[in-house]
Amino acid sequence: MRGLLRSALSVDLRWLPPDSSSARRKTSMLSLFERVHFAGRIDQICFKTYAAADSAGRHLTDLIALAPTSVEMEFAASWVTTQDDSEGFGSQLTELIDYLEERRADGTL
């Protein structure tokens, strides 16, 4: 059972944004043998950008709540395109970025 839990909680490091280091993660010790790593802000923005470009919904709501800066969105967009560089996804990503820029311009981001 413990091995099953360990494999369910393991992270495939290929999915982490570039330069994702321990300095950008928050670690909490649950017990002497259990620790949890939480993604840092820029990594959360990357993950939510990827998900929101793909299917919006709650991911877009979460991304708006993070209120990413233009610089953070530029970083996230460059990482997201390494995950899916298809033309269709690229246009969805562009629409997402344009939408967030409009919200930033009118003060609702």
C-alpha positions in Angstrom: 0.0 0.0 0.0 2.8 2.4 0.9 4.4 1.9 -2.5 1.1 2.6 -4.3 0.7 5.8 -2.4 4.3 6.8 -3.1 3.9 6.2 -6.8 0.6 8.1 -6.9 2.3 11.1 -5.3 5.5 11.1 -7.3 6.1 13.9 -9.7 7.3 13.5 -13.3 10.0 16.1 -13.4 9.6 16.6 -17.2 6.4 18.5 -16.5 8.1 21.1 -14.3 8.7 24.5 -15.8 12.3 25.3 -16.8 14.6 26.2 -14.0 12.1 24.8 -11.5 14.3 24.5 -8.4 13.8 23.8 -4.8 14.2 27.5 -4.1 10.8 28.0 -5.9 9.1 25.3 -3.9 7.6 25.5 -0.4 8.2 22.3 1.7 6.0 21.3 4.6 6.9 18.4 6.9 3.8 16.4 7.7 5.7 14.0 9.9 9.2 12.7 10.4 9.0 10.7 7.2 6.5 12.7 5.1 7.0 16.0 3.4 4.9 17.8 0.8 6.3 20.2 -1.8 4.1 23.0 -3.0 4.8 24.7 -6.4 6.1 28.2 -6.3 4.1 31.1 -7.8 5.7 31.1 -11.2 5.3 27.4 -11.5 1.6 27.7 -10.6 1.2 30.4 -13.2 2.8 28.1 -15.8 0.5 25.1 -14.9 -2.6 27.3 -14.9 -1.7 29.0 -18.1 -1.3 25.6 -19.8 -4.6 24.3 -18.4 -6.6 27.5 -19.0 -5.4 27.7 -22.7 -6.6 24.1 -23.1 -9.9 24.3 -21.3 -10.4 27.6 -19.4 -13.1 27.1 -16.7 -11.8 27.0 -13.2 -8.2 27.1 -14.5 -8.9 30.6 -15.9 -10.5 31.6 -12.7 -7.5 30.4 -10.8 -5.1 32.2 -13.2 -7.0 35.4 -12.8 -6.8 35.1 -9.0 -3.0 34.8 -9.3 -3.0 38.1 -11.3 0.1 37.3 -13.2 2.3 40.2 -14.4 3.2 40.5 -18.1 6.7 39.2 -17.4 5.2 36.1 -15.6 2.9 35.5 -18.5 5.7 35.8 -21.0 7.7 33.2 -19.0 4.6 30.9 -18.7 3.8 31.2 -22.4 7.3 30.3 -23.4 7.2 27.2 -21.1 3.7 26.2 -22.3 4.8 26.2 -25.9 7.4 23.6 -25.0 4.5 21.3 -23.9 2.3 21.8 -26.9 3.5 23.6 -30.0 0.5 22.8 -32.2 -1.0 25.6 -34.2 -4.5 25.1 -32.6 -3.1 25.3 -29.1 -0.9 28.3 -30.0 -4.0 30.2 -31.1 -5.8 29.3 -27.9 -2.8 30.5 -25.9 -2.7 33.8 -27.8 -6.4 34.4 -27.1 -5.8 33.7 -23.4 -2.9 36.1 -23.3 -4.9 38.8 -25.1 -7.8 38.3 -22.8 -5.6 38.7 -19.7 -3.9 41.8 -21.2 -7.3 43.4 -21.8 -8.3 42.7 -18.1 -5.0 44.1 -17.0 -5.6 47.3 -19.1 -9.1 47.8 -17.7 -7.9 47.1 -14.1 -9.9 43.9 -13.6 -6.8 41.7 -13.3 
